[in-house]
Amino acid sequence: MPLVVQRVVDGPVKHRDPGGLVAMGALAVLLGLVEAVLIFIRRWTQSASAIGMETTLRRDLYAHLQRLPIAFHDRWQSGQLLSRATTDLSVIRRFLSFGLIFLVINLGTYITVVALLLHLYWPLGVLVAISAIPLFTISKRFTARYFAASRRLQDQLGDLATHIEESAQGIRVIRAFGRGRHMSGRFGAGARDLRDTGVAKALMLARTWSQFDLVPNVTLAVVLVVGALQVARGDLSLGALVAFVSLQVMLVWPIDALGWIIANAQEAMSAADRIYEVLDTSPSIVDQPGAVTVTTARGHLRFQGVSFAYDGEPVLRRIDLDVRPGETVAIVGATGSGKTTLVSLVPRLYDVSGGQITIDGLDVRDFTLDSLRRVVGMAFEEATLFSMSVRENLTLGRPDASDEEVDEALSIAQARFAYELPWGLDTRVGEQGLSLSGGQRQRLALARAVLGRPRVLVLDDPLSALDVHTEALVEDALRTVLAGTTALLVVHRPSTVALADRVALLQDGEIVAIGRHSELLAEVPAYRAVLSAAADEVLSH
């Protein structure tokens, strides 16, 4: 367009040619229309591509999180993972859709314009080209400091997201202890730190942006003065000076935007760095080479010399246990003895550090994970429900379950209250199922575990939130299920021990006694002490 302006000034305007002016005006309109169409195509394609990349990255990140072991999730704050899957990916998408595109466009514009300036009048063109040196120096100094500030801000966002999530989930505890003001103070301190970092970033960017703005404007002032002198001397035509200045003005925005582009790139680099902290973590519990898919199993479960250490600390040592098909074994022990860890090894939520666990003589590590977790069903003490319908929660592991199977599972778990909810099984439970009582959540989780009729059933104290009457009803119904299922029960309540054929006493990570309940009660003082402490705890509640 500036070259068209040059032709207008040195042609129709200088020679007073109205016809030529109309022709050049039409050319300018045509160029404007072409530019408008190309800008539309560019913005549409770049936005669609960037959003597509963000979607792919988010899907890959979520899938990777699902593959990572429980030990990874034990160490990481959920808010940090949340901020990576939302804020950080949005930062990358913003750079891909705008920052990266404008970096290419502005670089191309700069090179093209400088080449045209050298062609129009090379002495001033060289001056404009040399002005890139201070720009490079400024950007180099700015880059390292802004990257560190961006990383600090994104980490603080993750910490704040964790605080909000924990406060939302623990709102009952906060209010019960009257600690709303205390938690608000902690949140306020985090928010102030985030604000201070954000303001420091903005100050850094503003200072650098003003420097970027200064260089082309000083250069433009020099060009105007020197160019005017050259026109007066006849070394440069007026149209060429107008075109030169117009072209140079086209460089003001690319240079001015350089600060924003660099800042955007640093934020995207920091975000990518945080995302790859997760993606570069290799899943440790995966299908072994040659793993087999097992559809049926007798359910003969054996622990052979099993040991397990968590972060280098031994939790289980020399565990030997043989659970015959159809047998129910209760795991009893004091708090912290390793009961939950022991049963979590069966579906490979953790992998053994030593020894092996077998089902029907086949090491559980030789099963494909999907088939192992179809053979092994599990219900946890802390019943987790998702923000979906009751039916979807129940059929999480068996999406093809029939209505009759769902009804049977609800009956076993004494959870038929689900039919009385406002929309029956289609009622959507709140986050974490907090719209239900603890006992209701636990019964639904138990129904979910027994729905698939797994050959091996692992129940981690699934009756702890039930009242005595409901517990008795559930235990009666469970006897029918357990009669044909190999089961491991983590037991805290003495009454639940009656469901087991045998009992294993776990003490300091080792099985110190195993036998029938009556035998252990008569012969093992440590067993009596554990049951007595558990009974006292139940009575205190």
C-alpha positions in Angstrom: 0.0 0.0 0.0 2.8 2.5 0.7 4.2 1.8 -2.8 0.8 2.6 -4.2 0.9 5.9 -2.3 4.3 6.6 -3.8 2.9 6.1 -7.3 0.0 8.4 -6.5 2.2 11.2 -5.2 4.8 11.0 -7.9 2.2 10.3 -10.6 -1.4 11.6 -10.7 -0.9 14.2 -7.9 2.3 15.6 -9.3 1.0 15.6 -12.9 -2.6 16.6 -11.9 -4.0 13.4 -13.6 -7.6 12.7 -12.2 -7.9 9.6 -14.3 -4.7 8.1 -13.0 -5.8 9.0 -9.4 -9.1 7.0 -9.8 -7.2 4.0 -11.2 -4.7 4.0 -8.3 -7.6 4.5 -5.8 -9.3 1.4 -7.3 -6.1 -0.5 -6.9 -5.8 0.5 -3.3 -9.4 -0.6 -2.7 -8.7 -4.0 -4.4 -5.6 -4.5 -2.2 -7.6 -3.6 0.9 -10.2 -6.2 0.0 -7.6 -8.9 -0.7 -6.0 -8.1 2.7 -9.3 -8.3 4.5 -10.1 -11.7 3.0 -6.6 -13.1 3.8 -6.9 -11.8 7.4 -10.2 -13.6 7.8 -8.8 -16.8 6.5 -5.7 -16.5 8.7 -7.6 -15.9 11.9 -10.1 -18.6 11.2 -7.5 -21.2 10.3 -5.1 -20.3 13.1 -7.8 -20.3 15.8 -9.2 -23.6 14.6 -5.8 -25.2 14.5 -4.8 -23.8 18.0 -8.0 -24.9 19.6 -7.5 -28.3 18.0 -4.0 -28.6 19.4 -5.2 -27.5 22.9 -8.0 -30.2 22.7 -5.4 -32.9 21.8 -3.0 -31.8 24.5 -5.8 -31.8 27.1 -7.0 -35.2 26.0 -3.4 -36.6 26.1 -2.7 -35.0 29.5 -5.9 -36.4 31.0 -5.3 -39.9 29.5 -1.7 -39.8 30.9 -3.0 -38.8 34.4 -5.2 -41.9 34.3 -2.2 -44.1 33.5 0.0 -42.7 36.3 0.2 -44.7 39.5 -1.7 -43.9 42.7 1.7 -43.0 44.3 2.0 -40.1 41.8 -1.4 -38.7 42.8 -0.6 -39.2 46.5 2.3 -36.7 46.0 0.7 -34.1 43.7 -1.8 -31.5 44.8 -5.0 -31.7 42.7 -5.1 -28.0 42.2 -1.7 -28.1 40.6 -2.9 -30.7 38.2 -6.1 -28.8 37.6 -4.2 -25.6 36.7 -2.0 -27.5 34.3 -5.0 -29.0 32.5 -6.9 -25.7 32.2 -4.8 -22.4 32.7 -1.5 -23.7 31.3 -3.1 -25.3 28.2 -5.0 -22.0 27.6 -1.7 -20.1 27.7 -0.2 -22.4 25.2 -3.3 -22.2 22.9 -3.1 -18.3 23.1 0.5 -18.4 22.0 -0.2 -20.8 19.2 -3.2 -18.9 17.9 -1.7 -15.4 18.3 1.8 -15.1 19.6 3.4 -17.6 17.3 1.4 -16.4 14.2 2.3 -12.7 14.9 5.9 -13.6 15.5 6.0 -15.1 11.9 4.0 -12.3 10.4 5.9 -9.5 12.2 9.3 -11.1 11.3 8.2 -11.4 7.7 6.9 -7.9 7.7 10.1 -6.6 9.2 12.3 -8.3 6.7 10.1 -7.3 3.7 9.8 -3.7 4.8 13.6 -3.3 5.5 14.3 -4.8 2.0 11.9 -2.3 0.5 13.4 0.6 2.5 16.9 -0.4 1.3 15.5 -0.4 -2.3 13.9 3.0 -1.9 16.8 4.8 -0.3 19.6 2.6 1.1 21.3 5.1 3.5 18.1 5.5 5.6 17.3 1.8 5.0 20.6 0.9 6.7 19.7 3.1 9.7 16.4 1.4 10.1 18.1 -2.1 9.9 20.7 -1.1 12.5 17.9 -0.2 14.9 17.3 -3.9 15.4 20.5 -4.2 17.5 19.1 -2.4 20.6 15.8 -4.3 20.2 17.7 -7.6 20.3 19.6 -6.4 23.5 16.4 -5.4 25.2 14.6 -8.6 24.4 17.5 -10.8 25.5 17.7 -9.1 28.9 13.9 -9.3 29.3 13.4 -13.0 28.4 15.1 -14.7 31.3 13.6 -12.5 34.0 10.1 -12.8 32.6 10.3 -16.6 32.3 11.1 -16.9 36.0 8.2 -14.6 36.9 5.8 -16.5 34.6 6.7 -19.8 36.3 6.2 -18.3 39.7 2.8 -16.9 38.8 1.6 -20.2 37.3 2.8 -22.2 40.4 1.0 -19.7 42.7 -2.2 -20.2 40.6 -1.9 -23.9 41.1 -1.5 -23.4 44.9 -4.5 -21.1 45.0 -6.6 -23.6 43.0 -5.7 -26.3 45.5 -6.8 -24.1 48.4 -10.1 -23.4 46.7 -10.8 -27.0 45.9 -9.9 -28.2 49.4 -12.0 -25.4 51.0 -15.0 -26.4 48.8 -14.7 -30.1 49.7 -14.0 -29.4 53.4 -16.6 -26.6 53.9 -18.4 -28.7 56.5 -15.3 -29.1 58.6 -14.3 -25.4 58.2 -17.7 -24.3 59.4 -17.9 -26.9 62.2 -14.7 -25.6 63.7 -15.5 -21.9 63.0 -12.4 -21.5 60.9 -13.9 -19.6 58.0 -12.0 -16.4 58.9 -8.7 -18.3 59.3 -9.1 -20.0 55.9 -10.1 -16.7 54.3 -6.9 -15.2 55.7 -4.8 -18.0 54.2 -6.6 -17.6 50.8 -6.1 -13.8 51.0 -2.4 -14.2 51.6 -2.1 -16.5 48.6 -4.2 -14.1 46.5 -2.0 -11.2 47.6 1.2 -13.1 46.6 -0.4 -13.8 43.3 -1.3 -10.2 42.8 2.2 -9.0 43.7 3.7 -11.4 41.2 1.2 -10.3 38.5 1.9 -6.6 39.2 5.7 -7.3 39.0 5.2 -9.1 35.7 3.1 -6.2 34.4 5.7 -3.7 35.5 8.5 -5.7 33.8 6.4 -5.9 30.6 5.5 -2.2 30.7 9.1 -1.2 31.1 10.3 -3.4 28.3 7.3 -2.4 26.0 8.1 1.3 26.5 11.7 0.6 25.4 10.5 -1.3 22.4 8.2 1.6 21.6 11.0 4.2 21.9 13.4 2.7 19.4 11.2 2.8 16.2 9.9 6.3 17.1 13.4 7.7 17.6 14.4 6.1 14.3 11.2 7.5 12.6 12.1 11.0 13.9 15.6 10.7 12.4 14.2 9.4 9.1 11.8 12.4 8.8 14.5 15.0 9.4 17.1 13.4 7.2 14.5 12.4 4.5 13.2 16.0 4.4 16.7 17.3 3.8 17.3 14.8 1.0 14.0 15.8 -0.6 15.0 19.5 -0.4 18.4 18.6 -2.0 16.6 16.6 -4.8 18.2 13.3 -3.8 14.8 11.8 -2.9 11.4 12.3 -4.4 8.5 13.4 -2.2 6.6 10.3 -3.1 9.5 8.1 -2.1 9.8 9.9 1.3 6.0 9.4 1.9 6.3 5.7 0.9 9.5 5.4 3.1 7.8 6.9 6.1 4.6 4.9 5.5 6.6 1.7 5.3 8.5 2.6 8.4 5.3 3.3 10.3 4.3 -0.3 9.4 7.2 -1.4 11.5 6.0 0.4 14.6 3.4 -2.2 15.5 5.6 -5.3 14.8 8.3 -3.8 17.0 5.9 -2.5 19.6 4.2 -5.9 19.8 7.6 -7.6 20.2 7.4 -7.2 23.9 3.9 -8.8 24.1 5.0 -11.6 21.8 8.1 -12.4 23.8 6.1 -12.3 27.0 3.5 -14.5 25.5 6.2 -16.9 24.4 7.8 -17.0 27.9 4.4 -17.8 29.5 3.8 -20.6 27.0 7.3 -22.0 27.6 6.7 -21.9 31.3 3.3 -23.6 30.8 4.8 -26.2 28.6 7.5 -26.8 31.1 4.8 -27.4 33.8 2.8 -29.7 31.6 5.8 -31.8 30.6 6.6 -32.3 34.3 3.5 -34.5 34.2 3.8 -35.9 30.7 7.5 -36.8 31.3 6.5 -38.9 34.3 6.4 -42.5 33.1 3.6 -44.7 34.2 5.1 -47.3 36.5 2.1 -49.7 36.6 1.5 -50.8 33.0 0.8 -53.9 31.0 3.9 -56.1 31.0 5.2 -57.4 27.6 3.2 -60.5 26.9 0.5 -59.7 29.4 -2.6 -62.0 29.0 -6.2 -61.0 29.0 -8.2 -63.2 31.4 -12.0 -63.3 31.2 -12.7 -66.1 33.8 -10.9 -67.1 36.9 -11.4 -69.5 39.8 -10.1 -66.9 42.3 -7.3 -68.7 44.0 -5.4 -65.7 45.5 -1.8 -66.1 47.0 0.7 -63.7 48.5 4.2 -65.1 48.3 6.9 -63.3 50.2 5.3 -60.0 49.4 7.0 -56.8 50.6 6.2 -53.2 49.8 8.0 -49.9 50.5 6.7 -46.4 50.0 9.2 -43.7 49.3 11.9 -46.0 50.6 10.0 -46.7 53.9 9.1 -50.4 54.3 5.3 -50.8 54.8 4.9 -54.6 54.3 7.4 -57.4 54.9 7.4 -61.1 54.2 3.6 -61.4 53.6 2.6 -65.1 52.9 -1.2 -65.7 52.6 -3.2 -68.3 50.7 -6.8 -67.5 50.0 -8.6 -70.4 48.4 -11.4 -70.0 45.8 -14.6 -68.9 47.5 -12.9 -68.3 50.8 -13.2 -65.0 52.7 -10.3 -63.8 54.8 -10.5 -60.8 57.1 -7.4 -58.6 57.5 -7.3 -57.2 61.1 -4.7 -54.8 62.6 -4.2 -51.6 64.4 -4.3 -48.3 62.5 -1.1 -47.9 60.4 -0.3 -51.6 60.2 -0.6 -51.7 56.4 -4.1 -53.2 55.9 -5.2 -50.9 53.1 -1.8 -51.1 51.4 -2.0 -54.9 51.5 -5.4 -55.2 49.7 -4.5 -52.4 47.3 -1.7 -54.5 45.9 -4.2 -57.1 44.5 -5.7 -54.9 41.7 -2.2 -53.3 41.3 -3.1 -49.8 42.6 0.5 -50.2 43.8 3.0 -52.8 42.7 4.8 -55.1 45.1 8.4 -54.2 45.9 9.3 -57.8 46.4 7.7 -61.3 46.1 4.6 -61.8 44.1 0.8 -62.0 44.2 -0.9 -64.6 42.0 -4.5 -65.4 41.0 -4.9 -69.0 39.9 -1.1 -69.3 39.8 -0.6 -66.4 37.4 1.2 -63.3 38.7 -1.1 -60.3 38.7 1.5 -58.4 36.8 1.1 -60.9 33.9 -2.6 -59.9 33.6 -3.5 -57.0 31.4 -4.7 -54.2 33.7 -8.1 -54.1 32.2 -8.8 -57.8 32.7 -7.2 -57.8 36.2 -9.6 -55.1 37.3 -12.5 -57.0 35.8 -11.6 -60.1 37.8 -10.9 -58.0 41.0 -13.6 -55.7 42.4 -12.9 -53.2 45.1 -14.8 -51.0 47.5 -13.0 -48.4 49.6 -13.6 -47.1 53.1 -13.9 -43.6 51.7 -16.7 -44.0 49.2 -16.0 -41.8 46.1 -19.0 -40.8 43.9 -18.8 -38.6 40.8 -20.9 -35.8 39.6 -23.1 -38.0 37.5 -26.3 -40.0 38.0 -26.7 -42.8 40.5 -26.9 -45.3 37.7 -23.7 -44.0 36.0 -21.9 -44.2 39.4 -23.1 -47.8 39.9 -22.3 -49.0 36.4 -18.8 -47.3 36.3 -17.1 -50.7 36.0 -20.0 -52.5 34.3 -21.6 -50.1 31.7 -23.4 -53.0 30.1 -25.1 -54.1 33.4 -28.8 -54.8 33.1 -31.5 -53.3 35.3 -32.0 -56.6 37.0 -28.2 -56.8 37.9 -28.3 -53.2 39.2 -31.4 -54.0 41.3 -29.7 -57.1 42.8 -26.5 -55.1 43.7 -28.6 -52.4 45.3 -30.4 -55.0 47.3 -27.2 -56.7 48.5 -25.8 -53.3 49.6 -29.2 -52.3 51.2 -29.1 -49.3 48.9 -32.6 -49.4 47.5 -33.1 -45.9 48.9 -31.7 -44.9 45.5 -35.1 -45.5 43.9 -36.7 -43.0 46.3 -34.4 -40.1 45.2 -36.2 -37.4 43.2 -35.4 -38.9 39.9 -34.6 -42.4 41.0 -31.4 -43.9 39.6 -31.2 -40.9 37.2 -30.8 -38.5 40.1 -27.5 -36.7 39.7 -25.5 -36.7 42.9 -23.4 -33.7 43.9 -19.6 -33.5 43.7 -18.1 -36.3 45.8 -21.7 -37.4 46.5 -22.0 -34.9 49.3 -25.7 -34.6 48.7 -26.0 -38.1 50.3 -25.1 -39.2 53.8 -21.9 -41.1 54.5 -23.7 -44.4 54.9 -25.6 -43.9 51.6 -22.4 -43.1 49.7 -20.8 -46.2 51.2 -23.7 -48.5 50.3 -23.7 -47.2 46.7 -19.9 -47.8 46.5 -20.5 -51.4 47.8 -23.2 -52.0 45.3 -20.8 -50.8 42.5 -18.2 -53.2 43.7 -20.5 -56.3 43.8 -22.3 -55.4 40.6 -19.8 -57.1 38.4 -19.7 -60.2 40.5 -15.9 -60.3 40.4 -14.1 -63.5 41.2 -12.0 -61.7 43.7 -13.6 -59.1 45.9 -11.6 -56.6 48.0 -13.5 -54.6 50.6 -11.6 -52.0 52.5 -13.8 -51.6 55.6 -16.9 -50.9 53.4 -19.3 -50.8 56.4 -17.6 -48.3 58.6 -20.2 -45.5 58.0 -23.3 -47.8 58.5 -25.4 -47.9 61.6 -25.6 -51.2 63.5 -29.0 -52.2 62.1 -28.0 -51.5 58.4 -24.7 -53.2 58.9 -26.4 -56.4 60.0 -28.7 -56.3 57.0 -25.7 -55.7 54.6 -23.7 -58.5 56.2 -26.6 -60.9 55.8 -26.9 -60.0 52.1 -23.1 -60.1 51.6 -22.9 -63.7 52.9 -24.7 -64.8 49.7 -22.3 -62.9 47.5 -19.2 -64.0 49.4 -20.2 -67.7 49.4 -19.0 -68.0 45.8 -16.4 -65.3 45.7 -12.8 -65.1 47.0 -12.7 -62.1 49.3 -10.3 -60.0 51.3 -12.0 -57.8 54.0 -10.2 -55.1 55.8 -12.0 -55.1 59.1 -12.2 -52.6 61.9 -15.6 -53.6 63.5 -15.6 -56.8 65.4 -19.0 -57.7 64.1 -17.7 -57.8 60.5 -15.2 -60.5 61.4 -18.1 -63.0 61.4 -18.3 -62.7 57.6 -14.8 -64.3 57.3 -13.8 -67.9 57.2 -10.3 -67.0 58.5 -8.7 -64.0 60.0 -5.1 -62.7 59.4 -3.6 -60.4 62.0 -1.3 -57.7 60.5 1.1 -56.1 62.9 3.8 -53.6 61.8 3.6 -54.7 58.2 3.8 -58.5 58.9 1.2 -61.2 59.3 1.8 -62.5 62.9 -1.1 -64.9 63.1 -3.8 -66.4 60.9 -6.7 -68.7 61.8 -10.3 -68.8 62.7 -11.7 -66.0 64.7 -12.4 -68.2 67.7 -8.9 -69.7 67.6 -7.2 -66.3 67.5 -9.5 -64.9 70.1 -8.5 -67.7 72.5 -4.8 -68.0 71.7 -3.5 -64.6 70.5 -3.5 -61.7 73.0 -2.6 -59.2 70.3 -5.7 -60.1 68.4 -7.9 -59.7 71.4 -6.3 -56.3 72.1 -7.0 -55.1 68.5 -10.6 -56.2 68.6 -11.1 -54.7 72.1 -9.7 -51.4 70.9 -12.0 -51.5 67.8 -15.0 -52.3 70.0 -14.3 -49.4 72.3 -14.0 -47.1 69.3 -17.4 -48.3 68.0 -19.0 -47.8 71.4 -17.5 -44.3 71.7 -19.2 -43.4 68.4 
